[in-house]
Amino acid sequence: NSSKTEERTGIDQATVMFAYHTPLAGDKKSYSAVALNALTAGGMSSRLFSEIREKRNLAYAVKGEANTNKTFAYNLIYVGTMKENVEKVKELILEEFEKVADSLGEGELNLIKEQLIGNYKISMEDSQQQMVNLLAHEMHGDAKSFYNFEKEIKKVKLEDVKKLASNVKKDYSFFALVPK
């Protein structure tokens, strides 16, 4: 866990990567990490997309990814921005996790759960994507767990998501690649 900024010639825009540890595959709380990722950086309706890109026009891209397996797990936030916005973007990311920890409500969490379940159902329509998901789940311990996704997401508890969000500020990594 560290923060680093690297300058490089030949690039015009800054790339920000913000990551934090999450529960490992097989831990029921790993589904809370999936929900937190969707809430904060899971597309155009996410909190960070809205705050950083839509409201403040500080970035051209805000994306998130949850990466969970048996030996390591993390959520990653990617922001494409300008060099002069890097520190402000980092500050906004940290502030958003504080807001989630302090004020996330059941209604917003339920909307995120519905979004995740809907995306899961759509992914089930693509046989190649289903194969990749089954293989990933088998590598993490049990392919059958893939079919429990909807049930496990429905069980995600508000306090677990809020606790995970509150821990982010204490334990994260930050990297920015900026123009020289």
C-alpha positions in Angstrom: 0.0 0.0 0.0 1.6 3.2 -1.2 1.1 6.3 -3.2 3.3 7.1 -6.2 3.2 9.5 -9.1 5.4 8.9 -12.1 6.1 11.4 -14.9 6.6 10.2 -18.4 7.2 11.9 -21.7 5.1 11.0 -24.7 1.7 11.0 -23.0 -0.9 13.8 -23.0 -3.2 12.8 -20.2 -2.9 11.4 -16.7 -3.9 7.9 -15.7 -5.0 7.4 -12.1 -5.3 4.0 -10.4 -6.7 3.7 -6.9 -7.0 0.2 -5.4 -7.9 -1.3 -2.0 -8.0 -4.8 -0.6 -11.2 -6.7 -0.4 -12.3 -10.1 1.1 -11.0 -13.2 -0.8 -13.1 -15.5 -2.9 -15.1 -17.9 -0.7 -15.6 -15.2 1.9 -19.3 -14.2 1.9 -18.2 -10.6 2.5 -16.6 -10.6 -1.0 -20.0 -9.9 -2.3 -20.1 -6.7 -0.3 -16.9 -5.7 -2.1 -18.7 -6.3 -5.5 -21.5 -4.1 -4.3 -19.1 -1.4 -3.1 -17.3 -1.4 -6.5 -20.6 -1.1 -8.4 -21.7 1.7 -6.1 -18.6 3.8 -6.4 -17.2 3.1 -9.9 -19.5 0.6 -11.6 -20.5 2.6 -14.7 -22.2 5.9 -15.6 -24.7 5.7 -12.7 -21.9 5.3 -10.1 -21.1 7.8 -7.4 -17.6 8.6 -8.7 -18.6 8.9 -12.3 -21.3 11.3 -11.3 -19.1 13.3 -9.0 -15.8 13.4 -10.9 -17.0 13.4 -14.5 -20.5 14.7 -14.6 -20.6 17.3 -11.8 -17.0 18.5 -11.9 -15.8 17.7 -15.5 -12.5 16.5 -14.1 -12.1 13.3 -16.1 -12.9 11.7 -19.4 -13.2 8.2 -17.9 -14.1 6.7 -14.5 -14.3 2.9 -14.3 -14.1 0.3 -11.6 -13.2 -3.4 -11.4 -13.6 -6.0 -8.7 -10.9 -8.7 -8.8 -11.5 -11.6 -6.4 -9.7 -14.9 -6.1 -8.4 -17.4 -3.5 -5.1 -15.7 -2.8 -5.7 -12.0 -3.4 -8.6 -9.7 -3.9 -9.0 -6.0 -4.6 -11.2 -3.3 -6.1 -9.6 -1.0 -8.6 -10.8 2.5 -9.7 -9.4 3.9 -13.0 -9.7 7.6 -13.8 -8.4 9.2 -17.0 -7.8 12.9 -16.3 -5.5 15.8 -16.8 -2.3 16.2 -14.8 -3.6 19.2 -12.9 -6.6 17.2 -11.7 -4.8 14.2 -10.2 -4.7 15.4 -6.5 -8.3 16.6 -6.7 -9.5 13.3 -8.1 -7.7 11.4 -5.3 -9.3 13.6 -2.7 -12.7 13.1 -4.3 -12.3 9.3 -4.3 -11.4 9.3 -0.6 -14.3 11.7 0.3 -16.7 9.4 -1.5 -15.7 6.4 0.5 -16.2 8.5 3.7 -19.7 9.4 2.4 -20.5 5.8 1.7 -19.3 4.8 5.2 -21.3 7.5 6.8 -24.5 7.8 4.9 -25.2 4.8 2.5 -28.8 3.8 3.0 -30.8 0.6 2.3 -32.6 2.1 -0.6 -29.4 3.0 -2.6 -27.8 -0.4 -1.7 -30.9 -2.2 -2.9 -30.7 -0.3 -6.3 -27.1 -1.5 -6.6 -28.1 -5.1 -5.8 -30.8 -4.9 -8.5 -28.2 -3.5 -11.0 -25.7 -6.3 -10.2 -28.4 -9.0 -10.5 -29.6 -7.6 -13.8 -26.1 -7.5 -15.2 -25.6 -11.1 -14.0 -28.8 -12.2 -15.8 -27.7 -10.5 -19.0 -24.3 -12.2 -18.7 -26.1 -15.6 -18.5 -27.4 -15.0 -22.0 -23.9 -15.1 -23.5 -22.5 -18.7 -23.5 -18.9 -17.6 -23.9 -19.2 -15.2 -21.0 -20.9 -17.9 -19.0 -18.0 -20.3 -19.7 -15.4 -17.7 -18.6 -17.3 -17.0 -15.4 -17.7 -20.8 -14.6 -13.9 -21.3 -15.3 -13.0 -18.3 -13.0 -15.3 -19.6 -10.2 -13.8 -23.1 -10.6 -10.3 -21.7 -10.3 -11.5 -19.9 -7.1 -12.8 -23.1 -5.6 -16.2 -24.1 -6.9 -17.9 -23.4 -10.3 -21.3 -24.1 -8.7 -20.9 -20.8 -6.7 -21.4 -18.9 -9.9 -25.0 -19.9 -9.9 -25.4 -18.6 -6.4 -24.5 -15.0 -7.3 -28.0 -13.6 -7.2 -28.7 -15.2 -3.8 -25.4 -14.0 -2.3 -25.8 -10.4 -3.6 -29.3 -10.3 -2.1 -27.7 -11.2 1.3 -25.2 -8.3 1.2 -25.7 -6.2 4.4 -25.5 -2.5 4.6 -23.2 -2.5 7.6 -20.7 -4.8 5.7 -20.5 -2.4 2.7 -20.2 0.6 5.0 -17.4 -1.1 7.0 -15.5 -1.9 3.9 -15.8 1.7 2.7 -14.6 3.0 6.0 -11.5 0.8 5.9 -10.5 2.1 2.4 -9.0 5.4 3.7 -6.6 3.4 6.0 -5.5 0.9 3.5 -5.2 1.8 -0.2 -2.7 2.1 -3.0 -2.6 5.0 -5.4 -0.7 5.4 -8.7 -0.7 8.2 -11.2 1.1 8.2 -14.5 1.3 11.8 -15.6 2.8 13.8 -18.6 6.2 15.2 -18.0 
